Amino acid sequence: MSSFNNKVRNFFDQHASIYSKPIFRLIVLGLAVFTVLMVLLSADLVPSKLSLKVGQVSDRDVVSPRTVSFIDEIKTKKLQMETVAGVANVYDLDTSVITKVEGEVSVLFQTTRSIFANELLNSAEARKDKLKSTLPTISGVSYSDEILAAIARLKKNDLDQTEKTTKLLLTKSFQRGIREGDLDFAKKNVALEIEALNLNTTIENAVLAIVQPLLQPNLILNVKETDKRRKSASASVEPVRQTIKKGQILVRRGDLVTDEQIKAVEEVGLLASHMSETRMIGLAIFLLAVMSVILGYIYKLFPRIFANEVYLLLMSLIIILTLILSKATHYFSNFLAPVAVGALLTSILIDMRIGVLLAMATSLLFGIIVDMDFRSVAVALAGSLAGVYSVSKLIHGYSLTRAGVIIAAVNFSVIISTGLIAQIDYMQIMMQALWGIVGGIAAAVITIGLLPYLENTFHITTPISLLNLAKPNHPLLQQLLLSAPGTYHHSVLVGNMAETAADLVGADPITVRIGAYYHDVGKIKRPYFFIENQISDENPHDKIAPSLSTLIVTSHVKDGVDLCREFKIPKVIIDIVEQHHGTLLVSYFYRRATENEHSECIVEADFRYEGPRPQTKEAALVMLADACEAAVRSLSRPNINRIEGTVRKLIRERLLDGQLDECNLTFKDLNIIGDVFIRLLSGTFHNRIEYSDVKDLERRGNKNANNVRNGSGKDNCDSANGANNSVSAKNGS
């Protein structure tokens, strides 16, 4: 642990080359945190990658670890094909076909009429031969012997009806349109129509023989328009979106794996060697946004913390630890995750307001782990904020046990309320609420376990560690009590005074109280050189030079610092010990020195404390309380006016001497401090009533006892008892 501590501090204490630039170290830290969070949030802690192939028999049930919505490309393509197949081909009507055919029919019948007019050709066979030899030279169309034979068998009077019927049927057929593949159907349809006309057999055979060969496709496929319509239809198909719920079985044991199942397993991230690029890009952007908000908030509102790289490293470590714990526990239940650990640690180790910021940040990042489950994020955020509230720095410290109970109660309430809103089954809600209670208590337990390690690693003093120093059985306090009891009781009074004033001027009451307890521990080495520890009237300073007395008195500050370091007292307390006298002048011994015959050789600086002056409100409060308590204790006949005059004078002297120049106390604060000290000291060092000798009181008591036996003297007896109590109290104080 010590080697790790040294490495941490050495990295931030570098003063060579590029490492000495804070911006470089900040960039390195940011990149490291970003990389760790990317790996942590994108990878599963529990290995679950599968190697599946289409047609393979699954040897297990594959369950989705998260809720995922995606576009099913296979089903979408199938639907597009079905839609395109339903799009009819586009045909253009070729009007030239019917014109050409009607012209041929007209030529055919004109030729037939001229042949029928020749009386020499009076037989069907002769007419057929003539038609066969004449028609090809006129129309250029070859007619079969069957067609010519059917026409030749007609009577002259049937030609008009046959021509009319032929043209009518051709026109109807071409108007309906004939496609390439529909020619046979059109011919069959014409045959049925001819049959329905009830013509005589000769005419019917002739019409059928002429019409069927002349039928031909007149609908031409428009390839360009057809493709255009098919593409439009395909584009109009909405993608088929599939939603897989967390816990849904994707592949059952014994199933033959299909393309659809492979796609589903791939989308939930269970397929080996699969990584969604869009998911990674989105996660990276989200992480950068959250980290930027955190740094911007701290930079703007907490520049002192932003400038402290150790604090930034600590916050980063807390976020990572919190997410690791949350990810490990959410496999059992999202509501078991101890997300509040981050808020608790940050509030205790750094600042309560930073704790609120990290509570929101860790809850948002936890949302990635739980696949944006609103209820889980709401519980995490509410529990974390409750944790910050529960450890807010109060006068008497805080209890992490109480914090765990508060977080558990808040988790329980939020889980129940959001479950009712979502209309979840009551038994499921109660089970989730039970996990939430366990998670809240676990957050406090984990915080208790991690806190000492983080305190020692980053050299941070928390109220908990300070309160441990206030216990009377602390070895250094016990030494002070045994070696310098007067100083011990003086320190307790100073602590009470400074702590009472601290709340009113914005100082930390706990730090002030503990600092006051230890501010004079250096007097342990030479206790009898300080008047509060002198039992007899003999003062050792009367026998030595003022300069030596000054050296002994001022050395108690350095001795106190050495003792504190020996007992590993936190630096914040050591600073108070070192600063509680500032650079004050030891005026008593200075005056004694100047009264000697060599007073012109006296240098005032030799009779001052080494300092430094108080740098914080806490150190200044201990300085003022120390001086005021000692001065008022020395008053022969203290009363409210003399106490007030003494307190105001001491505060004014230290202000004018520049001792309060380097702390941020205001004139208003000094006035408030004076009022508090006057009230407390007036209640402690007040005039007492002088009572008669104890023996006289005893005699009066015996006399009153006799009177009581005789039924009189009740009031005198009560007065005597009250006096005895007062004397006892005085002797024990």
TILUM-948045 format. One record per atom (N, C-alpha, C): x, z, y; residue in one letter. Coordinates in steps of 0.05 Angstrom, whole numbers, plus 5000, padded with zeros to 4 digits. Example, Ala and Ser with C-alpha at 12.3 -4.5 7.8 and 13.67 -1.06 7.14 Angstrom:
BEGIN
526451564886a524651564910a526451564934a525751424955s527351434979s525851575001s
This chain:
BEGIN
501750004976m500050005000m501750005025m503950165025s505650185049s507049915054s507849775033s509149515037s507249315049s504749325039f502749145050f502149205080f502049465086n501649545114n503849435132n506349455122n508649355138n508449055142n507648905121k507448615124k505348545144k503048685143v500948625162v501848665190v503148895195r503948955223r506348785232r508148715213n510448555220n509548275229n507448165216f506547905224f505547895253f504248115261f503148115288f505148235309f507448325299d509448425318d511848245321d511547985311q513747795313q514347735342q516847695348h517547625376h519547385376h519647235354a521547025352a520146755351a521346555364s520446275363s517446255368s516146075353i513346015357i511546245349i512446415331y510846635321y510146835343y511746835365s511247025386s508946945404s507846705400k505546605416k502946695403k501346845418p498846945406p496946715398p496946495413i495146275407i495846155379i498446145373f499246045346f498246225324f498546485327r497646665307r494646665304r493246625327l490346605326l489446355311l490846135315i490145885301i490645915271i492946035265v493546075236v491446255223v490746465236l488746645225l486046505222l485246345243g482746205241g482646005219g484845855215l484845655193l484845795166l486246015164a486246165139a483446265132a482146385151v479446485147v477546265140v477746035155f475945805150f476345705121f478845685113t479445585086t478345765064t478746025068v477846225048v474746215046v473446205069l470546205069l469445945058l470745725063m469845475051m469945485020m472145595010v472445614981v470445814970v470146034984l468346244974l465446154974l464546024995l461745944997l461045694981l463045534974s462445284960s462845304930s464245504921a464845534893a463245764881a462545744855d461245954841d463246144829d462746404832l464446604819l464146604789l461746534779v461346514750v461546224742v463546154724p463845874716p461345784702p460245544710s457845444698s457845144697s460145014699k460244724698k459844614670k458344404668l457644284642l458644004640l459143914615s459843634610s457643514593s455943364606l453643244592l453742944594l452742814573k452542514573k449842434564k448942194573v446342094565v446342044535v444142144522g443942114493g445042344477g446542524491q447742754477q445542954472q445843104450v443943324443v444943574457v443343694474s444143934489s444344174470s446544324473d446844554456d446044814469d444744794493r443945034508r441644964527r440345164537d438445134558d440045124585d439644924601v440944904627v438944984648v439545204662v437845324682v439045284710v437345204729s438345154756s439045414770s441445434781p442245684795p441245694824p440045484834r439145474862r436845284865r435545304888t433445124894t434544884909t434044644899v435244394911v433044184914v433044044936s431243824940s433043574944s432443354928f434043114930f432342874924f433442634930i432142384925i432842284897i430742244881d431142144854d431341844855d433841744854e434441464857e433241304834e433341414810i432341264786i429341214789i427841424795k424941394798k424241224822k425841254843t425341094867t425740794861t427840734847k428340444840k426140334822k425240494803k423040414785k420540354801k419940524820l417540494836l417740244854l420140194864q420639954880q420239704863q421139704838m420839474821m417839424815m416339634811e413539604806e412139494830e412939584853t411639494878t412339194883t414839114878v415638834882v414238654862v413838754837a412538594817a409638544825a408438714840g405638684849g405338494873g407638404884v407438214907v407137934896v404937794904a404337524895a406237324908a406837104892n408536894903n407036754925n408536654944v407336514967v407636204961v405336064962y405335774957y404335624981y405535394986d404535215007d402934984995d400634915006l398934704997l400034425005l400534254985d401533984991d399133794993d398233735017t395833565022t396333275015t398833195013s399432915007s398732834979s398633044961v398032984933v395132874930v393233014943i390432924940i389932654953i391332614976t391032354989t392032124971t394332174959k395531974941k393831914917k392732134905v391032094881v388431954888v387232024910e384731894918e385231594923e387531534934g388231254939g388431104912g389731224893e390031104867e387331054853e385531264856v382831234844v381331004857v381630984883s380230764898s381230494888s383930464885v385130214876v384130154847v384030364831l383130334803l380330214802l378530324817f375730234815f375329964830f376829914851q376629654863q377529434844q379629484830t380629294810t378629264788t377529474779t375529474757t373129314765t372229344790r369829194799r370428894800r372728814808s373428534809s373528404782s374528564763i374728464735i371928454723i370228654729f367528644718f365828414731f366628324754a365128104767a365727834754a368027814740n368727574725n367027554700n365227344700e363427324677e364827234652e367227134655l368627054631l369627294615l370027514629l370927754616l368527934610l367027864589n364628004584n364828204560n367128224549s367528414527s369328644537s368928864524a370529104532a373529064526a374128914505e376828874498e378228694518e376728484527a377828304547a378328444573a376428614581r376728764606r379128954604r379429074581k381629254577k384329114581k384528884568d387028734570d387528654599d385428564612k385728484640k386628724658k385328954654l386129194669l389029264664l389829244639k392529324631k394629144644k393828884647s395828694659s395728694689s393428794701t393128774730t393929034744t393129264734l393429514749l396329594755l398229564736p401029644742p402129484765p401329234768t402429074790t401129144817t398829274816i397429344841i398229624851i397829814832s398230094841s400930214833s402230084814g404830184806g404530424787g402130494778v401630724761v401030624733v402330734713s401830654686s399430814675s397530674664y395230794651y395330754621y394630954607s394730944578s392430764568s392730674543d390630504531d388030644529d388130914525e385631064523e384031064549e385531094571i384131094597i382930814602i384530614597l383530344603l381130274584l381230364559a379130314541a376530454550a376830704560a374530854569a373230714593a374930604611i373830474635i372530204627i373730064608a372729804600a370029824587a369430054574r366930084561r364630154580r365230204605l363130254625l361530014630l359030064639k357329844649k357929804678k357229574688k357829514716k356329704734k353829774726n352229954743n353330244743n355030314724d356030594722d358630634738d359730414749l362330444763l362030634788l360030594803d359730764828d359531064821d357831124802q357531414794q360031524783q361431354767t363931444755t366031494776t366231314796e368231354817e367531604834e365031624840k364131854857k364732124842k364032134817t364532384801t367432434799t369032224794t371932264791t373132384816t372432264839k373532354864k372632644870k370132704864l369032974869l370533184853l371033124827l372433324810l375333344819l376633124826l379433144835l379633304861l377733254879t377833404904t377533704900t375533774883k375034064878k377534184865k378734054846s381034164833s383434204852s383933994868f386234014887f385634224909f383134254917q382534454937q382934734927q382334774901r382935044890r385935084888r387434874886g390334904884g391234914855g393234774850i394334764823i397334834824i398035054811r400835134810r402235014786r404735024785e406234904763e405434994736e404935254733g404235354707g401235344702g399635254720d396735254717d395634984710d397334774705l396334504701l394534484677l395434604655d393734594631d391034724635d391134954649f388635094654f386734914671f387934774691a386334604708a385034374693a386534264673k385434044657k383134144640k383434384628k381334494612k378834554629k379334654653n377134724671n375634474679n377034244684v375733994691v373933894668v374933934644a373333844621a370733994619a370834254625l368434414625l366534334647l367634274670e365934194693e364533924687e366033734675i364833474668i362633514648i363133684629e361033734608e358533854621e358934024642a356634154655a355033954671a356133714677l354633524694l352533364678l352533384651n350633254634n350532944639n352832834641l353032534644l352732404616l352232144617n352132004591n354931994579n355031954555t357531974540t359631784551t358831544557t360731344567t362031424593t360331504612i361331594638i363031844635i362132034619e363532284615e366332234604e366532054584n369131994572n370931854592n369731684609a371331534628a372431724650a370631894660v371432094681v373632274671v373232384646l375232564635l377932424631l377732164621a380232014616a381731964642a380231924665i381531864690i382632124704i380932334704v381632574720v384032724709v383932784683q386032954671q388832844676q389432584671p392132494676p392932504706p390932484724l391532484753l392032764764l391232974749l391633244759l394633314759l395633424781q398433504783q398633734803q400733904801p401034134819p401234044848p399534184864n399634134893n400334394909n400934614895l401834864908l404834894903l406434884924i409334894923i410235174930i411835294912l412835574917l414635584942l413835774960n415435824984n417336054978n419735984970v421736184961v422536374983v422936275007k423836435029k421836645037k419236565040e417136755047e416636955025e416736855000t416337044978t418437264977t421037194981d423137394981d422837585005d421937475027k421537645051k419437855045k417237775033r415037965027r415938175006r417438084987r418338274967r420238484978r422038394996k423838585009k422338785026k420338685040s418738855057s417239055041s416138975018a414739155000a416539364989a419039274982s420939464971s421839674992s422139585016a422939765038a420739965045a418239885041s416040065048s415540285028s416940275005v416640484985v418140734994v416740964996e417941215003e419741314980e422141414987p423841514965p422441744951p422841754925v421641964909v423442214911v422442424924r423942674928r423142874907r425242974893q424743174873q425743444883q424243654876t425043924883t425444084858t427744194855i428444364832i428444654841i426944824829k426745104837k428945264822k429845474836k431745654823k430545774798k432045774776g431045874751g429545674734g429145424744q427745214729q429545114707q428445064683i429944964661i430244654664i432644564666l433144274671l433344124644l434744254625v435144134599v434744354578v433044294559r432544494538r434344444515r434944654501r436744634478r435444454456r437044264447g436044084427g434943824438g434643804465d433643564478d435843344477d434943094476l436742864481l436942834511l439242844522v439642844551v439042564561v437442554583t436642304595t438042274622t437642024633d438841974659d437742164680d435142204679e433842384699e434942664697e435442764673q436543034670q439443054680q440942844674i443742834684i443742854715i441842704727k441742694756k440942974767k439043114754a438243374762a440543574760a441943574737v444143754733v446343704754v446843454760e448843374780e448143484808e445543464815e444643544841e444943844846e444444004825v444644294829v447544394826v449444204822g452244264822g453344374796g451944324773l452744434748l454344224732l454443984741l455843774726l458743784733l460443784712a463343804717a464343574735a466343644752s467643454769s465743334790s463743494797h461843394818h462043564843h462143444865m462143584890m460643414911m458643534923s457043394942s458443374969s459143134977e460643105002e458943195026e456443125026t454743205049t454443505050t454243635027r454043935028r456644055039r458943945032m461444055042m461744005072m460843775081i461043715110i459143905126i456743935115g454844115129g455844405129g457044495107l458144765106l460444805125l462144605128a464444625146a463444645175a461444485182i460344485209i459044755215i457544855195f456245115199f458245345202f460345335186l462445545188l463845535216l464445295224l465745275251l463945375273l461345325271a459545415291a459345715292a459145845268v458946135267v461546265277v463846165268m466446275277m466846235307m465946015318s466245965347s464446165363s462046215353v460246395367v461446675367v462546765344i463747035342i466147055361i467946865360l470246885378l469546865407l467646685414g466746655441g465446915452g463847035435y462547285443y464547505448y466547535430i468547745433i470347685457i471047425460y472847355483y471447415510y468947365511k467447395537k466847685543k465947835523l464948105528l466848325520l468748265501f470548465492f473448365493f474548305516p477248195518p479348375506p478948635507r480948825496r481148785465r478848745452i478848705423i479848425417i479148225433f480147955428f483147935430f484348095448a487248095451a488648245429a487148405414n488348565393n488148405367n490348285358e490348115334e489848275309e490548535309v490048695285v487048725281v485548765303y482648785301y481448525291y482448295301l481448035291l481948005261l484348085253l484948065224l483148255208l482648485218l480848675205l478048565203l477048455224m474348335223m474148105203m476247945202s476247725183s476247835154s477848035149l477948155123l475348275115l474048405134i471448535129i469348325121i469248095136i467347885130i467847775102i470347725095i470947615069i470247805047i470948065050l470348265030l467348285026l465848285048t462948305047t461748075032t462647835037l461547595024l462247584994l464647684988i465447694959i463647884944i463248114956l461448314943l458648204941l457648084962s454947974962s454647754942s456647574940k456447354921k456547454892k458147664887a458347764860a455747904851a454348034870t451948184862t449448014863t449447794878h446947644881h446147504855h448047484835y447347374809y445247554795y445247804801f443247984790f440747974806f441047994833s438747974851s439847934879s438547764894n439347714922n439047974939n437248144931f436648394946f438548614939f440248584919l442148784911l444748754928l445148524940a447648464954a448048664977a450448804978p450949004999p452048875024p450448705037v451348565061v451848765084v450548995083a450849195105a453649315106a455249275085v458049385085v459549285109v459349025115g460748915138g460049045164g457449085169a456549215194a457449505195a457349645173l458149925172l461149955179l462749795165l465649815169l466449745197l465249525207t465949435234t465149645255t462749755252s461749955272s463550205272s464450285248i466050525246i468950475256i470150255247l472950205252l473450075279l471549915290i472149765314i470249845337i467749745335d465849805356d463049745346d461149905355m458449875346m457249615354m457849515378r456849265387r457949025372r460549045364i461748845347i460448855319i459649095311g458249125286g455548975285g454148975308v451648815310v452248525307v454448425320l455148145318l455848065289l457448235275l458148175248l455848195229l453848365236a451448395219a449948125219a449748005242m448347745244m450047525230m452647525235a454347315223a454347325193a454747565181t454847585152t452147525140t449947585154s447347525143s446947215143s447847085164l447646785164l449246665142l451646755138l453446645117l452346715089l451046945087f449747025062f447446825056f446246715077g444146515072g445246275057g447746195061i448945975045i448946055015i449746305010i449946384982i447346384968i445146464982v442546474970v440846224975v442146004982d440845744986d438545765007d439245885029m437445895052m434746035046m434846245029d432546395023d431946585046d429646535060f429046685085f428846985079f427447055058r427047345052r429647485048r431447365034s434047495028s435647535054s435547325071v437047345097v435747555114v433047575115a431647765131a432348055122a432448095096v433048365086v435948435093v437848245089a440648285095a441048355125a439648215143l440048255171l438848525180l436348585170a435048835178a436649075167a437549055142g439149275131g441849315146g443149095153s445649115168s445249245195s443249165209l442649285236l441949575233l440449645213a439849925208a442450085202a444349955188g446850095183g448450145209g448349955227v449749985253v448550225268v445850235268y444450455282y445150725269y445250735243s445650985228s448451105232s450350935239v453151045243v453951035272v452051005290s452651015319s454051275325s456051275341k457751505345k456351725361k455551935347l454152155359l456152385364l455152595377i456952815383i458052955358i456352975338h457153115314h457852915292h458752675299g459552485279g457152355265g457652265241y455452125227y455852175197y453852115182s453852145153s453351875140s455251785124l454851535110l452751555088l452351805078t450151845059t447451795073t447151905097r444751855112r444451565118r446651425124a446551145130a445450985105a446451065081g445450925057g442450965053g441451195059v438551245056v437051085076v438051065101i436650905122i436550615114i438850505105i438950225098i437050165074i437050345054a435350315031a432350315040a431650485059a428850495068a428150245083a429950145100v429349895114v429249655095v431049645076n430949435055n428249435041n427349675033f424849705018f422549595035f422449675061s420249595078s420149295083s422549175087v422548885093v421848725068v422848815045i422248675020i419248685014i418048915017i415148945012i413548765032i414248775057s412748625077s412948325074s415448235070t415847945067t414647845040t414748015020g413447944994g410447914997g409248085012l406348065017l405647815033l407347755053i406947515068i407147265051i409047265033a409447035015a407547034991a405847244989q403847274967q405147254940q407347414937i408647424911i407247644894i407547614868d406447804849d407348084855d405548284854y406148554861y408448674844y408348624819m410448734802m413248614809m413248364816q415748234825q416748364851q414848414869i415648534895i416848804890i415648964873m416649234869m419349234856m419849044837m422449024825m424548944846m423848754864q425648684885q426248914904q424149064910a424449294928a426249504915a426149534889l427949724875l430849634878l431249374874w433949264878w434949304907w433049284926g433849324954g434649604960g433349804947i434150084950i436950124939i437350024915v440050054903v442149914920v441549684931g443449544948g444149694973g442149824986g442649985010g444450225004g443950364982i445650594975i448350504967i448550274953a451150164945a452750094969a451549994990a453049915014a454450165026a453050395026a454250635037a456550735019a456150714992v458150814973v460650634975v460250374977i462550194979i464050245005i462550295027t463850345053t465550605051t464450805038i465951055035i468551005019i468450824999g470850764983g472850604998g471950405014l473850235028l475050355054l473550535066l474250625093l477050755094l477850925076p480551045078p482750835076p482350645059y484450435056y484750265081y482550195093l482650035117l483750195140l483050455142e484050625163e487150645161e488150695137n491050725133n492450455137n491350235128t492649975130t492849885159t490749925174f490749825201f491150045222f491850285213h492450515231h490250555251h487850575241i485450615258i484350895253i483751035274t482651305272t479651295276t478151405257t475251405258t474251685264t471751715273p470651985277p470652155252p470452025229i470452175204i473152315200i475352165204s478052275201s478552485222s477552445246l477852635268l476452895261l473952875251l472453115244l473853275222l475253135205n476753285184n478953455197n480053365220l482153515234l481053765247l478353775251a477154005265a476654235247a476954205221k476454415202k478554645206k477554885207p479455115211p481655145190p481055025166n483055055145n485254845146n485254675167h487454485170h490054635173h492154555159p494654705159p495754755187p495654555204l496854595231l495154785248l492554775245l490854965260l491255245249l491655265223q492055535212q494755645222q496755485224q499355575236q498955665264q497355515280l496855585308l495355855309l493455895292l491856135292l493656375285l495456345265l497056575256l499356625276l500556405286s502956445303s502256485332s500156355342a499456375370a496456405372a495356635365p492356675365p491156635392p492656725413g491556695440g491256405447g493256245440t493155965446t490855825430t490455925405y488355805388y485655845402y485056095410h482456145422h482156005449h484455985463h484355825488h483755535482h484855425461s484355145454s481455095446s480255295432v477455265425v475655255450v476255435469l474655435493l475055175509l477555075510v478054825524v476554595510v476554595483g475054395469g472154395475g470854635476n468054645482n467454545511n469154615529m468754525557m469054225559m471254115548a471753835551a469653665536a468853765513e466853615497e464153595512e463353825525t460853825539t460853625562t463153605576a463353425599a463653135590a464753095566a465452815557a462952645555a460752755545d458352595542d457352495569d457752655590l456552595616l458252385631l460752355624v462552165638v463351925621v462051885598g462551655581g465051665564g466051905559a468351945541a467452005513a469251985494d468552035466d468752335461d466452465456p466452755452p468152855429p468152705407i469652795384i472652785389i473552565401t476452545408t477252765427t475552815447v476253025466v476453295453v474553355436r474553625423r476953655405r477553455389i479953485371i482453485387i482653325408g484953325425g485453595438g483253725446a483553995458a484554195437a483554175412y484454355392y487454345387y488554105390y491454065383y493254045407y492154065432h493753995455h496054195459h495854445450d497954645454d499254725428d499154565407v500354655381v503454685384v504654565404g507454595408g508254885414g506355055422k507055335428k507555495403k507055375379i507555515354i510555595352i512355425363k515255475360k516155715376k515055755400r515855985417r513356105428r511656225412p509056325422p509156535443p511156715441y511156945460y512256875487y513056635491f513856545518f511356455534f509056485522f506556405536f504756645537f503756695561i502456955567i500057015550i498556805540e496256865525e496856985497e499456955489n500257065463n501957315465n502357415490q503957655494q502257905491q503158075472i501558325466i502358545485i504958585491s505858795509s506058685537s506658865556d506858795584d509558665590d511358665571e514058555575e513958245573e514958115594n514957825596n517857725592n518357565572p521157475567p522157295590p520457175606h521357005628h522657165650h522157425651d523357595672d526357625668d527357565644k530157605638k531757345638k530457115643i531956865642i531556715668i533156515672a533056355697a530556185698a529456125722p527055965724p527455685712p529755575714s530255305702s529955315672s531055525660l530755555631l527855605623l526455775638s523655825633s522055565634s522755395655t521355135657t521854965633t524354955624l525054795601l523554885576l523255155573i521855265549i518855195551i517755225575v514855175578v514254885574v515754715587t515154425585t515754305558t517554445543s518254335516s515954365496s513954515503h511754545483h510254285480h510454105500v509153845497v510653675476v513353665479k514953505459k514753635431k514853905430d514554035405d511853975392d509753965408g507153905398g506953625387g508153435400v508253155391v509653145364v511953285362d513453285337d511853405314d510553625319l508853755299l506553565290l505353435309c503153255303c504053025285c506352925292r507452705275r508152805247r509253045246e509953155220e507453195202e505253265214f502753305199f500953055199f502152835208k500752575208k498052585223k498152705246i495752705264i495552425276i493152315279p492752045291p493952025319p494751775325k496051725350k494351795375k491651755372v489951805395v490052105402v490452275383i490752565389i493552625400i495552495388i498252535398i498452445427i497052235435d497152155463d496052365481d493952505472i492752715489i494752945491i496053015468v498053235469v500253165489v501052915488e503352825505e502552805534e500052755540q499152695568q497652925581q497153145567h495253335578h496353495601h499053485605h500253605630h501153385649h501153135641g502052925659g504852965668g505152945695t507853005707t507453235727t505853435719l505253655737l507753825742l507753955765l509954135773l509354415762l511354535749v511154815740v511554985765v509455025780s509755135807s510755425807s510055585788y510955865788y513955895787y515155755767f518055765764f519455605786f518155405797y519355255819y519655435843y517455595849r517655775872r519755985868r519856085843r521956285837r524756175842r525055925834a527755795837a528355755866a526455685882t526955625911t527355885926t526656115915e527156365929e529956455926e531556335909n534356405905n536056305929n538556405930e540256335952e541156045951e541055925928h541855645925h539455455924h537455515938s534955365937s535355075946s537255025963e537654755972e538554565950e539554675929c540554515906c538354455886c535954565890i533754535870i532554265873i532254125851v530853865850v528053895838v526053815853e523353865844e522753725817e523953485813a523353335789a524253485764a526153675766d527053825743d524954035735d523054085752f520954285746f518254155740f518353895733r515853755726r515853685696r513453655685y513253555658y514053255657y514953175634e515952905631e513752695631e511252775625g509052585625g508952435599g507552205598p506252065620p503652195630p502652095653r500152185663r497852105644r495652235645p493352165628p492551865631p492451735609q491751445609q488751395603q487451595593t484651565585t482951795596t480351755595k478551965604k478852215586k479252165560e479552395542e481952575549e484252445554a486652595561a486252745588a484952615607a484452735633a482652975631a480552955614l478753175610l480153425598l481853375578v483353595567v485253725587v486553555604m488253665625m486653855644m484353755653l482753915672l481554165660l480554135635a479454375621a481554585616a483954495608d486154675602d486854835627d487154695649a487954825674a485755025684a483254935683c481055095693c480655345676c480755315650e480255545632e482455755637e485055665638a487255855642a487155995669a486455845690a486355955717a484056155720a481756095710v479456275712v479956525695v481256495672r481856725655r483656925670r485356815688s487256995702s485957135726s483457055734l482157185757l481657475750l482257665769s481857945764s478858015764s477457925783r474557985785r473057715788r472557575765p471257315768p468357335775p467457165792n464657135798n464156845803n461656775807i460856495809i462356345831i462656485854n463856355877n466856315872n468256525862r471156505857r471656295835r469956295815i470356095793i469955815804i467955765820e467455505831e469755415849e470755605866g472955535884g475455465868g475955615847t478355565831t478155285817t475855225805v475454975791v475754735810v474354755833r474554525852r477354495862r478754715867k481554695877k483354565857k483154645832l484954535811l484454235808l481854145808i481253865805i482353705828i481953815852r482953685877r485953655877r487353875868e490353865868e491353645850e490153625826r491053415807r490453135817r488253115831l487552855842l489552775864l490152965881l491952905903l494852865893l495452995871d498252975860d498552705844d496452545842g496552295829g496352305798g495652545788q495552575759q493252415746q491152345762l488752205752l488751915760l491051815769d491051535779d490851335757d491751405733e491951205711e489751215691e487851395695c485451405678c483151295695c480951225682n478751095697n476451295703n477251535711l475151715721l474551655750l471951675757t471151625785t470751895799t470351885826f469752125841f467152255831f465252095824k462752195813k463252345787k465052225770d465652355745d467052625750d468852645769l470252895775l468253105784l466353025800n464353215810n462653325786n461953145768i460353225744i461953415727i464553345723i466353515707i466553795719i466853805745g467054065758g464454225755g462154105757d459654245753d459454365725d460154205705v460054295677v461954525673v464454505683f466354715678f465554975692f464454955716i463455195731i461255325716i459355175705r457155295691r458155435665r459855305650l460855425625l462655665630l464455645649l466255865655l464856105667l462756055683s461256275694s459756425673s458956285652g457556415630g459456575612g462056495612t464056625595t465456855609t466456795634f468056995649f466357105672f464457275665h462757395686h463357695689h462457815711n462858105715n461358255694n462458465683r461258635663r460558905675r458459025665i457659295674i459559495662i460659675678e462459885668e460760115657e461160175631y459560385618y461260635616y459860855612s461261115609s462861125583s464461335581d466161365558d464461375532d465561275511v464061255486v463261535477v465061745481k464362015472k461962115487k461862055513d459462145528d457062015517d457261765510l454961615499l454161745473l456161825457e455461945431e453962215435e454962375455r453662635461r450862585470r450562385488r447862325497r446062235474r447362085456g445861995433g444862225416g446662435412n445862665395n443662815409n443862845436k441862985451k439162845449k439362585452n436862425451n435662435423n437462455403a436362475375a434762735372a435862955385n434363205383n431663185397n431763045420n429263015435n427262845419n428362655404v426562485388v425162655367v426762845356r425563015335r423363185348r423763245374n421663405388n419463225399n419762955395g417762765404g418162665432g420562695444s421062595471s423762455472s424262325496g426862195501g427161925488g424961775484k425161515471k426661315487k426161315513d427461115531d430461155532d431361415534n434161475535n435561375510n434261425487c435461335461c435861035460c433860885470d434060585470d436360505488d436660635511s438760565530s441560615517s441760835504a444360895491a445060695470a443160615454n443660415433n444460155446n443260075468g443959825482g446759845492g447560065503a450260095513a452260075491a451760205469n453560185446n453959905437n451859745436n452059465428n453759315448n453459365474s454959225494s457959295492s458559545488v461359625486v462559495461v461159485439s462159355415s462759065420s460958935434a461258645440a463758605457a464058785477k466358755495k469058795480k469058985463n471559035448n472258815429n470158675420g470758455401g471158185413g470858165439s471057905452s473957845460s
